[in-house]
Amino acid sequence: MLREITKATGRYPVGGLHDFPRGVWNKIAADCKQKLDDFSRVVGIDSQHKALQSPLRGAPRAAPHVRLGGNGA
């Protein structure tokens, strides 16, 4: 989940964007002894710079399997 740090906590400066799984965010909140929403906020993907996004360009295509040493038939 993409979140923005709104209050400096530990090694995370204000304004930093991080994409961690929910469990990692909960661990950070527990270590800081704060609620998650007290020091960060959810950021929508649409509001971010396009260079930070990684859109898929169609379905992934695997190359056909070729046996090594085979005659190709």
PDB file of N, CA, C and O in Angstrom:
ATOM      1  N   MET A   1       0.851  -1.157   0.000  1.00  0.00           N
ATOM      2  CA  MET A   1       0.000   0.000   0.000  1.00  0.00           C
ATOM      3  C   MET A   1       0.903   1.228   0.000  1.00  0.00           C
ATOM      4  O   MET A   1       1.856   1.316   0.774  1.00  0.00           O
ATOM      5  N   LEU A   2       0.590   2.164  -0.873  1.00  0.00           N
ATOM      6  CA  LEU A   2       1.382   3.376  -1.022  1.00  0.00           C
ATOM      7  C   LEU A   2       0.920   4.409  -0.009  1.00  0.00           C
ATOM      8  O   LEU A   2      -0.252   4.787   0.017  1.00  0.00           O
ATOM      9  N   ARG A   3       1.853   4.867   0.831  1.00  0.00           N
ATOM     10  CA  ARG A   3       1.525   5.857   1.859  1.00  0.00           C
ATOM     11  C   ARG A   3       2.596   6.941   1.869  1.00  0.00           C
ATOM     12  O   ARG A   3       3.747   6.702   1.503  1.00  0.00           O
ATOM     13  N   GLU A   4       2.200   8.126   2.292  1.00  0.00           N
ATOM     14  CA  GLU A   4       3.113   9.257   2.427  1.00  0.00           C
ATOM     15  C   GLU A   4       3.310   9.544   3.912  1.00  0.00           C
ATOM     16  O   GLU A   4       2.344   9.570   4.676  1.00  0.00           O
ATOM     17  N   ILE A   5       4.553   9.757   4.320  1.00  0.00           N
ATOM     18  CA  ILE A   5       4.866  10.068   5.711  1.00  0.00           C
ATOM     19  C   ILE A   5       4.508  11.533   5.962  1.00  0.00           C
ATOM     20  O   ILE A   5       4.979  12.417   5.247  1.00  0.00           O
ATOM     21  N   THR A   6       3.673  11.794   6.978  1.00  0.00           N
ATOM     22  CA  THR A   6       3.255  13.161   7.290  1.00  0.00           C
ATOM     23  C   THR A   6       3.925  13.705   8.543  1.00  0.00           C
ATOM     24  O   THR A   6       3.860  14.905   8.811  1.00  0.00           O
ATOM     25  N   LYS A   7       4.568  12.831   9.313  1.00  0.00           N
ATOM     26  CA  LYS A   7       5.256  13.242  10.531  1.00  0.00           C
ATOM     27  C   LYS A   7       6.534  12.423  10.640  1.00  0.00           C
ATOM     28  O   LYS A   7       6.496  11.200  10.504  1.00  0.00           O
ATOM     29  N   ALA A   8       7.664  13.080  10.884  1.00  0.00           N
ATOM     30  CA  ALA A   8       8.947  12.387  10.939  1.00  0.00           C
ATOM     31  C   ALA A   8       8.930  11.341  12.043  1.00  0.00           C
ATOM     32  O   ALA A   8       8.658  11.647  13.204  1.00  0.00           O
ATOM     33  N   THR A   9       9.225  10.107  11.665  1.00  0.00           N
ATOM     34  CA  THR A   9       9.278   9.000  12.617  1.00  0.00           C
ATOM     35  C   THR A   9      10.503   8.159  12.316  1.00  0.00           C
ATOM     36  O   THR A   9      10.599   7.543  11.255  1.00  0.00           O
ATOM     37  N   GLY A  10      11.428   8.136  13.244  1.00  0.00           N
ATOM     38  CA  GLY A  10      12.616   7.313  13.058  1.00  0.00           C
ATOM     39  C   GLY A  10      13.410   7.745  11.846  1.00  0.00           C
ATOM     40  O   GLY A  10      13.815   8.902  11.742  1.00  0.00           O
ATOM     41  N   ARG A  11      13.635   6.818  10.930  1.00  0.00           N
ATOM     42  CA  ARG A  11      14.450   7.114   9.745  1.00  0.00           C
ATOM     43  C   ARG A  11      13.632   7.590   8.561  1.00  0.00           C
ATOM     44  O   ARG A  11      14.189   7.806   7.485  1.00  0.00           O
ATOM     45  N   TYR A  12      12.318   7.763   8.727  1.00  0.00           N
ATOM     46  CA  TYR A  12      11.455   8.182   7.630  1.00  0.00           C
ATOM     47  C   TYR A  12      11.181   9.679   7.715  1.00  0.00           C
ATOM     48  O   TYR A  12      10.503  10.121   8.643  1.00  0.00           O
ATOM     49  N   PRO A  13      11.693  10.476   6.769  1.00  0.00           N
ATOM     50  CA  PRO A  13      11.458  11.925   6.796  1.00  0.00           C
ATOM     51  C   PRO A  13      10.062  12.276   6.287  1.00  0.00           C
ATOM     52  O   PRO A  13       9.403  11.464   5.638  1.00  0.00           O
ATOM     53  N   VAL A  14       9.627  13.478   6.586  1.00  0.00           N
ATOM     54  CA  VAL A  14       8.316  13.955   6.150  1.00  0.00           C
ATOM     55  C   VAL A  14       8.290  14.056   4.623  1.00  0.00           C
ATOM     56  O   VAL A  14       9.245  14.532   4.010  1.00  0.00           O
ATOM     57  N   GLY A  15       7.201  13.609   4.023  1.00  0.00           N
ATOM     58  CA  GLY A  15       7.043  13.690   2.576  1.00  0.00           C
ATOM     59  C   GLY A  15       7.516  12.467   1.823  1.00  0.00           C
ATOM     60  O   GLY A  15       7.349  12.399   0.605  1.00  0.00           O
ATOM     61  N   GLY A  16       8.094  11.507   2.500  1.00  0.00           N
ATOM     62  CA  GLY A  16       8.582  10.304   1.829  1.00  0.00           C
ATOM     63  C   GLY A  16       7.432   9.401   1.401  1.00  0.00           C
ATOM     64  O   GLY A  16       6.470   9.217   2.147  1.00  0.00           O
ATOM     65  N   LEU A  17       7.534   8.840   0.205  1.00  0.00           N
ATOM     66  CA  LEU A  17       6.543   7.894  -0.298  1.00  0.00           C
ATOM     67  C   LEU A  17       7.117   6.495  -0.221  1.00  0.00           C
ATOM     68  O   LEU A  17       8.227   6.242  -0.689  1.00  0.00           O
ATOM     69  N   HIS A  18       6.354   5.583   0.373  1.00  0.00           N
ATOM     70  CA  HIS A  18       6.808   4.202   0.513  1.00  0.00           C
ATOM     71  C   HIS A  18       5.674   3.262   0.172  1.00  0.00           C
ATOM     72  O   HIS A  18       4.516   3.521   0.500  1.00  0.00           O
ATOM     73  N   ASP A  19       6.012   2.176  -0.484  1.00  0.00           N
ATOM     74  CA  ASP A  19       5.030   1.168  -0.876  1.00  0.00           C
ATOM     75  C   ASP A  19       5.397  -0.139  -0.172  1.00  0.00           C
ATOM     76  O   ASP A  19       6.140  -0.960  -0.711  1.00  0.00           O
ATOM     77  N   PHE A  20       4.866  -0.317   1.038  1.00  0.00           N
ATOM     78  CA  PHE A  20       5.121  -1.509   1.828  1.00  0.00           C
ATOM     79  C   PHE A  20       3.843  -2.319   1.954  1.00  0.00           C
ATOM     80  O   PHE A  20       2.754  -1.762   1.820  1.00  0.00           O
ATOM     81  N   PRO A  21       3.945  -3.622   2.207  1.00  0.00           N
ATOM     82  CA  PRO A  21       2.750  -4.406   2.513  1.00  0.00           C
ATOM     83  C   PRO A  21       2.133  -3.948   3.843  1.00  0.00           C
ATOM     84  O   PRO A  21       2.801  -3.314   4.659  1.00  0.00           O
ATOM     85  N   ARG A  22       0.869  -4.274   4.046  1.00  0.00           N
ATOM     86  CA  ARG A  22       0.134  -3.843   5.244  1.00  0.00           C
ATOM     87  C   ARG A  22       0.830  -4.302   6.524  1.00  0.00           C
ATOM     88  O   ARG A  22       0.863  -3.553   7.500  1.00  0.00           O
ATOM     89  N   GLY A  23       1.378  -5.498   6.543  1.00  0.00           N
ATOM     90  CA  GLY A  23       2.058  -6.010   7.727  1.00  0.00           C
ATOM     91  C   GLY A  23       3.275  -5.186   8.110  1.00  0.00           C
ATOM     92  O   GLY A  23       3.541  -4.988   9.296  1.00  0.00           O
ATOM     93  N   VAL A  24       4.008  -4.711   7.130  1.00  0.00           N
ATOM     94  CA  VAL A  24       5.187  -3.877   7.387  1.00  0.00           C
ATOM     95  C   VAL A  24       4.753  -2.535   7.972  1.00  0.00           C
ATOM     96  O   VAL A  24       5.368  -2.034   8.913  1.00  0.00           O
ATOM     97  N   TRP A  25       3.679  -1.951   7.403  1.00  0.00           N
ATOM     98  CA  TRP A  25       3.175  -0.690   7.948  1.00  0.00           C
ATOM     99  C   TRP A  25       2.724  -0.868   9.395  1.00  0.00           C
ATOM    100  O   TRP A  25       2.982  -0.003  10.231  1.00  0.00           O
ATOM    101  N   ASN A  26       2.061  -1.970   9.697  1.00  0.00           N
ATOM    102  CA  ASN A  26       1.622  -2.221  11.074  1.00  0.00           C
ATOM    103  C   ASN A  26       2.811  -2.372  12.015  1.00  0.00           C
ATOM    104  O   ASN A  26       2.752  -1.921  13.159  1.00  0.00           O
ATOM    105  N   LYS A  27       3.882  -2.997  11.553  1.00  0.00           N
ATOM    106  CA  LYS A  27       5.098  -3.156  12.360  1.00  0.00           C
ATOM    107  C   LYS A  27       5.754  -1.801  12.619  1.00  0.00           C
ATOM    108  O   LYS A  27       6.212  -1.540  13.732  1.00  0.00           O
ATOM    109  N   ILE A  28       5.803  -0.937  11.602  1.00  0.00           N
ATOM    110  CA  ILE A  28       6.366   0.402  11.779  1.00  0.00           C
ATOM    111  C   ILE A  28       5.548   1.180  12.799  1.00  0.00           C
ATOM    112  O   ILE A  28       6.106   1.855  13.664  1.00  0.00           O
ATOM    113  N   ALA A  29       4.216   1.087  12.696  1.00  0.00           N
ATOM    114  CA  ALA A  29       3.338   1.786  13.635  1.00  0.00           C
ATOM    115  C   ALA A  29       3.531   1.269  15.054  1.00  0.00           C
ATOM    116  O   ALA A  29       3.530   2.050  16.006  1.00  0.00           O
ATOM    117  N   ALA A  30       3.697  -0.036  15.202  1.00  0.00           N
ATOM    118  CA  ALA A  30       3.909  -0.610  16.532  1.00  0.00           C
ATOM    119  C   ALA A  30       5.255  -0.173  17.105  1.00  0.00           C
ATOM    120  O   ALA A  30       5.352   0.114  18.298  1.00  0.00           O
ATOM    121  N   ASP A  31       6.286  -0.118  16.278  1.00  0.00           N
ATOM    122  CA  ASP A  31       7.611   0.311  16.736  1.00  0.00           C
ATOM    123  C   ASP A  31       7.615   1.782  17.141  1.00  0.00           C
ATOM    124  O   ASP A  31       8.331   2.175  18.061  1.00  0.00           O
ATOM    125  N   CYS A  32       6.811   2.595  16.448  1.00  0.00           N
ATOM    126  CA  CYS A  32       6.730   4.025  16.772  1.00  0.00           C
ATOM    127  C   CYS A  32       5.768   4.308  17.923  1.00  0.00           C
ATOM    128  O   CYS A  32       5.719   5.423  18.442  1.00  0.00           O
ATOM    129  N   LYS A  33       5.003   3.283  18.318  1.00  0.00           N
ATOM    130  CA  LYS A  33       3.987   3.428  19.368  1.00  0.00           C
ATOM    131  C   LYS A  33       2.979   4.508  19.004  1.00  0.00           C
ATOM    132  O   LYS A  33       2.586   5.316  19.846  1.00  0.00           O
ATOM    133  N   GLN A  34       2.562   4.514  17.727  1.00  0.00           N
ATOM    134  CA  GLN A  34       1.566   5.450  17.218  1.00  0.00           C
ATOM    135  C   GLN A  34       0.605   4.680  16.321  1.00  0.00           C
ATOM    136  O   GLN A  34       0.893   3.571  15.871  1.00  0.00           O
ATOM    137  N   LYS A  35      -0.541   5.301  16.077  1.00  0.00           N
ATOM    138  CA  LYS A  35      -1.453   4.734  15.093  1.00  0.00           C
ATOM    139  C   LYS A  35      -0.914   5.039  13.703  1.00  0.00           C
ATOM    140  O   LYS A  35      -0.219   6.034  13.497  1.00  0.00           O
ATOM    141  N   LEU A  36      -1.237   4.183  12.767  1.00  0.00           N
ATOM    142  CA  LEU A  36      -0.727   4.326  11.404  1.00  0.00           C
ATOM    143  C   LEU A  36      -1.152   5.651  10.776  1.00  0.00           C
ATOM    144  O   LEU A  36      -0.361   6.286  10.078  1.00  0.00           O
ATOM    145  N   ASP A  37      -2.388   6.072  11.015  1.00  0.00           N
ATOM    146  CA  ASP A  37      -2.881   7.312  10.420  1.00  0.00           C
ATOM    147  C   ASP A  37      -2.346   8.561  11.114  1.00  0.00           C
ATOM    148  O   ASP A  37      -2.544   9.668  10.612  1.00  0.00           O
ATOM    149  N   ASP A  38      -1.667   8.411  12.263  1.00  0.00           N
ATOM    150  CA  ASP A  38      -1.096   9.570  12.955  1.00  0.00           C
ATOM    151  C   ASP A  38       0.164  10.089  12.273  1.00  0.00           C
ATOM    152  O   ASP A  38       0.469  11.278  12.364  1.00  0.00           O
ATOM    153  N   PHE A  39       0.898   9.214  11.591  1.00  0.00           N
ATOM    154  CA  PHE A  39       2.157   9.654  10.982  1.00  0.00           C
ATOM    155  C   PHE A  39       2.226   9.421   9.473  1.00  0.00           C
ATOM    156  O   PHE A  39       3.245   9.720   8.851  1.00  0.00           O
ATOM    157  N   SER A  40       1.149   8.888   8.875  1.00  0.00           N
ATOM    158  CA  SER A  40       1.153   8.676   7.428  1.00  0.00           C
ATOM    159  C   SER A  40      -0.271   8.751   6.891  1.00  0.00           C
ATOM    160  O   SER A  40      -1.246   8.704   7.641  1.00  0.00           O
ATOM    161  N   ARG A  41      -0.358   8.868   5.559  1.00  0.00           N
ATOM    162  CA  ARG A  41      -1.662   8.888   4.920  1.00  0.00           C
ATOM    163  C   ARG A  41      -1.577   8.097   3.623  1.00  0.00           C
ATOM    164  O   ARG A  41      -0.513   7.990   3.013  1.00  0.00           O
ATOM    165  N   VAL A  42      -2.712   7.545   3.212  1.00  0.00           N
ATOM    166  CA  VAL A  42      -2.784   6.769   1.980  1.00  0.00           C
ATOM    167  C   VAL A  42      -2.730   7.724   0.800  1.00  0.00           C
ATOM    168  O   VAL A  42      -3.370   8.776   0.810  1.00  0.00           O
ATOM    169  N   VAL A  43      -1.968   7.356  -0.209  1.00  0.00           N
ATOM    170  CA  VAL A  43      -1.844   8.163  -1.419  1.00  0.00           C
ATOM    171  C   VAL A  43      -2.426   7.351  -2.568  1.00  0.00           C
ATOM    172  O   VAL A  43      -2.092   6.180  -2.748  1.00  0.00           O
ATOM    173  N   GLY A  44      -3.293   7.981  -3.337  1.00  0.00           N
ATOM    174  CA  GLY A  44      -3.868   7.314  -4.501  1.00  0.00           C
ATOM    175  C   GLY A  44      -2.847   7.193  -5.620  1.00  0.00           C
ATOM    176  O   GLY A  44      -2.022   8.086  -5.811  1.00  0.00           O
ATOM    177  N   ILE A  45      -2.899   6.121  -6.342  1.00  0.00           N
ATOM    178  CA  ILE A  45      -1.957   5.886  -7.434  1.00  0.00           C
ATOM    179  C   ILE A  45      -2.135   6.926  -8.548  1.00  0.00           C
ATOM    180  O   ILE A  45      -1.154   7.338  -9.167  1.00  0.00           O
ATOM    181  N   ASP A  46      -3.374   7.352  -8.806  1.00  0.00           N
ATOM    182  CA  ASP A  46      -3.630   8.282  -9.904  1.00  0.00           C
ATOM    183  C   ASP A  46      -2.977   9.636  -9.695  1.00  0.00           C
ATOM    184  O   ASP A  46      -2.680  10.335 -10.665  1.00  0.00           O
ATOM    185  N   SER A  47      -2.746  10.022  -8.434  1.00  0.00           N
ATOM    186  CA  SER A  47      -2.190  11.346  -8.173  1.00  0.00           C
ATOM    187  C   SER A  47      -0.667  11.379  -8.275  1.00  0.00           C
ATOM    188  O   SER A  47      -0.060  12.442  -8.138  1.00  0.00           O
ATOM    189  N   GLN A  48      -0.062  10.256  -8.507  1.00  0.00           N
ATOM    190  CA  GLN A  48       1.396  10.194  -8.547  1.00  0.00           C
ATOM    191  C   GLN A  48       1.926  10.479  -9.941  1.00  0.00           C
ATOM    192  O   GLN A  48       1.191  10.416 -10.926  1.00  0.00           O
ATOM    193  N   HIS A  49       3.184  10.786 -10.007  1.00  0.00           N
ATOM    194  CA  HIS A  49       3.874  11.037 -11.264  1.00  0.00           C
ATOM    195  C   HIS A  49       3.880   9.755 -12.085  1.00  0.00           C
ATOM    196  O   HIS A  49       4.074   8.669 -11.540  1.00  0.00           O
ATOM    197  N   LYS A  50       3.671   9.873 -13.379  1.00  0.00           N
ATOM    198  CA  LYS A  50       3.586   8.698 -14.248  1.00  0.00           C
ATOM    199  C   LYS A  50       4.878   7.889 -14.265  1.00  0.00           C
ATOM    200  O   LYS A  50       4.837   6.680 -14.496  1.00  0.00           O
ATOM    201  N   ALA A  51       6.017   8.521 -14.027  1.00  0.00           N
ATOM    202  CA  ALA A  51       7.289   7.801 -14.049  1.00  0.00           C
ATOM    203  C   ALA A  51       7.417   6.845 -12.875  1.00  0.00           C
ATOM    204  O   ALA A  51       8.182   5.883 -12.947  1.00  0.00           O
ATOM    205  N   LEU A  52       6.681   7.090 -11.788  1.00  0.00           N
ATOM    206  CA  LEU A  52       6.746   6.215 -10.626  1.00  0.00           C
ATOM    207  C   LEU A  52       5.852   4.991 -10.764  1.00  0.00           C
ATOM    208  O   LEU A  52       5.961   4.051  -9.978  1.00  0.00           O
ATOM    209  N   GLN A  53       4.977   4.996 -11.747  1.00  0.00           N
ATOM    210  CA  GLN A  53       4.081   3.872 -11.948  1.00  0.00           C
ATOM    211  C   GLN A  53       4.711   2.863 -12.890  1.00  0.00           C
ATOM    212  O   GLN A  53       5.566   3.207 -13.706  1.00  0.00           O
ATOM    213  N   SER A  54       4.288   1.636 -12.772  1.00  0.00           N
ATOM    214  CA  SER A  54       4.808   0.580 -13.617  1.00  0.00           C
ATOM    215  C   SER A  54       3.640  -0.140 -14.291  1.00  0.00           C
ATOM    216  O   SER A  54       3.261  -1.228 -13.859  1.00  0.00           O
ATOM    217  N   PRO A  55       3.068   0.445 -15.333  1.00  0.00           N
ATOM    218  CA  PRO A  55       1.937  -0.207 -15.983  1.00  0.00           C
ATOM    219  C   PRO A  55       2.389  -1.418 -16.796  1.00  0.00           C
ATOM    220  O   PRO A  55       3.479  -1.428 -17.369  1.00  0.00           O
ATOM    221  N   LEU A  56       1.547  -2.420 -16.833  1.00  0.00           N
ATOM    222  CA  LEU A  56       1.860  -3.592 -17.656  1.00  0.00           C
ATOM    223  C   LEU A  56       1.535  -3.280 -19.109  1.00  0.00           C
ATOM    224  O   LEU A  56       0.539  -2.619 -19.402  1.00  0.00           O
ATOM    225  N   ARG A  57       2.356  -3.746 -19.990  1.00  0.00           N
ATOM    226  CA  ARG A  57       2.122  -3.537 -21.420  1.00  0.00           C
ATOM    227  C   ARG A  57       1.557  -4.823 -22.010  1.00  0.00           C
ATOM    228  O   ARG A  57       2.235  -5.525 -22.760  1.00  0.00           O
ATOM    229  N   GLY A  58       0.331  -5.117 -21.670  1.00  0.00           N
ATOM    230  CA  GLY A  58      -0.288  -6.344 -22.168  1.00  0.00           C
ATOM    231  C   GLY A  58       0.069  -7.527 -21.290  1.00  0.00           C
ATOM    232  O   GLY A  58       0.768  -7.393 -20.286  1.00  0.00           O
ATOM    233  N   ALA A  59      -0.420  -8.677 -21.687  1.00  0.00           N
ATOM    234  CA  ALA A  59      -0.165  -9.892 -20.917  1.00  0.00           C
ATOM    235  C   ALA A  59       1.289 -10.334 -21.096  1.00  0.00           C
ATOM    236  O   ALA A  59       1.838 -10.216 -22.191  1.00  0.00           O
ATOM    237  N   PRO A  60       1.910 -10.835 -20.048  1.00  0.00           N
ATOM    238  CA  PRO A  60       3.283 -11.319 -20.203  1.00  0.00           C
ATOM    239  C   PRO A  60       3.323 -12.534 -21.122  1.00  0.00           C
ATOM    240  O   PRO A  60       2.470 -13.418 -21.040  1.00  0.00           O
ATOM    241  N   ARG A  61       4.299 -12.565 -21.972  1.00  0.00           N
ATOM    242  CA  ARG A  61       4.411 -13.662 -22.939  1.00  0.00           C
ATOM    243  C   ARG A  61       5.691 -14.435 -22.689  1.00  0.00           C
ATOM    244  O   ARG A  61       6.783 -13.867 -22.660  1.00  0.00           O
ATOM    245  N   ALA A  62       5.542 -15.727 -22.510  1.00  0.00           N
ATOM    246  CA  ALA A  62       6.699 -16.593 -22.296  1.00  0.00           C
ATOM    247  C   ALA A  62       7.167 -17.140 -23.638  1.00  0.00           C
ATOM    248  O   ALA A  62       6.355 -17.435 -24.515  1.00  0.00           O
ATOM    249  N   ALA A  63       8.462 -17.270 -23.786  1.00  0.00           N
ATOM    250  CA  ALA A  63       9.013 -17.844 -24.996  1.00  0.00           C
ATOM    251  C   ALA A  63       8.697 -19.339 -25.007  1.00  0.00           C
ATOM    252  O   ALA A  63       8.648 -19.966 -23.949  1.00  0.00           O
ATOM    253  N   PRO A  64       8.484 -19.907 -26.173  1.00  0.00           N
ATOM    254  CA  PRO A  64       8.211 -21.363 -26.225  1.00  0.00           C
ATOM    255  C   PRO A  64       9.421 -22.139 -25.749  1.00  0.00           C
ATOM    256  O   PRO A  64      10.567 -21.755 -25.983  1.00  0.00           O
ATOM    257  N   HIS A  65       9.138 -23.233 -25.080  1.00  0.00           N
ATOM    258  CA  HIS A  65      10.227 -24.058 -24.541  1.00  0.00           C
ATOM    259  C   HIS A  65      10.867 -24.872 -25.658  1.00  0.00           C
ATOM    260  O   HIS A  65      10.182 -25.540 -26.432  1.00  0.00           O
ATOM    261  N   VAL A  66      12.180 -24.805 -25.726  1.00  0.00           N
ATOM    262  CA  VAL A  66      12.918 -25.588 -26.713  1.00  0.00           C
ATOM    263  C   VAL A  66      13.878 -26.495 -25.956  1.00  0.00           C
ATOM    264  O   VAL A  66      14.677 -26.029 -25.143  1.00  0.00           O
ATOM    265  N   ARG A  67      13.796 -27.788 -26.229  1.00  0.00           N
ATOM    266  CA  ARG A  67      14.691 -28.727 -25.564  1.00  0.00           C
ATOM    267  C   ARG A  67      16.092 -28.584 -26.121  1.00  0.00           C
ATOM    268  O   ARG A  67      16.283 -28.516 -27.335  1.00  0.00           O
ATOM    269  N   LEU A  68      17.072 -28.539 -25.230  1.00  0.00           N
ATOM    270  CA  LEU A  68      18.449 -28.456 -25.665  1.00  0.00           C
ATOM    271  C   LEU A  68      18.867 -29.798 -26.255  1.00  0.00           C
ATOM    272  O   LEU A  68      18.569 -30.849 -25.687  1.00  0.00           O
ATOM    273  N   GLY A  69      19.542 -29.764 -27.369  1.00  0.00           N
ATOM    274  CA  GLY A  69      20.017 -30.987 -28.013  1.00  0.00           C
ATOM    275  C   GLY A  69      18.968 -31.654 -28.882  1.00  0.00           C
ATOM    276  O   GLY A  69      19.236 -32.676 -29.512  1.00  0.00           O
ATOM    277  N   GLY A  70      17.782 -31.084 -28.918  1.00  0.00           N
ATOM    278  CA  GLY A  70      16.728 -31.662 -29.757  1.00  0.00           C
ATOM    279  C   GLY A  70      16.923 -31.257 -31.208  1.00  0.00           C
ATOM    280  O   GLY A  70      17.724 -30.375 -31.517  1.00  0.00           O
ATOM    281  N   ASN A  71      16.198 -31.896 -32.076  1.00  0.00           N
ATOM    282  CA  ASN A  71      16.335 -31.573 -33.499  1.00  0.00           C
ATOM    283  C   ASN A  71      15.333 -30.501 -33.927  1.00  0.00           C
ATOM    284  O   ASN A  71      15.289 -30.144 -35.105  1.00  0.00           O
ATOM    285  N   GLY A  72      14.529 -29.980 -33.001  1.00  0.00           N
ATOM    286  CA  GLY A  72      13.604 -28.912 -33.317  1.00  0.00           C
ATOM    287  C   GLY A  72      12.302 -29.376 -33.937  1.00  0.00           C
ATOM    288  O   GLY A  72      11.454 -28.549 -34.270  1.00  0.00           O
ATOM    289  N   ALA A  73      12.124 -30.664 -34.098  1.00  0.00           N
ATOM    290  CA  ALA A  73      10.893 -31.157 -34.722  1.00  0.00           C
ATOM    291  C   ALA A  73       9.869 -31.580 -33.695  1.00  0.00           C
ATOM    292  O   ALA A  73       8.778 -32.019 -34.057  1.00  0.00           O
TER     293      ALA A  73
END
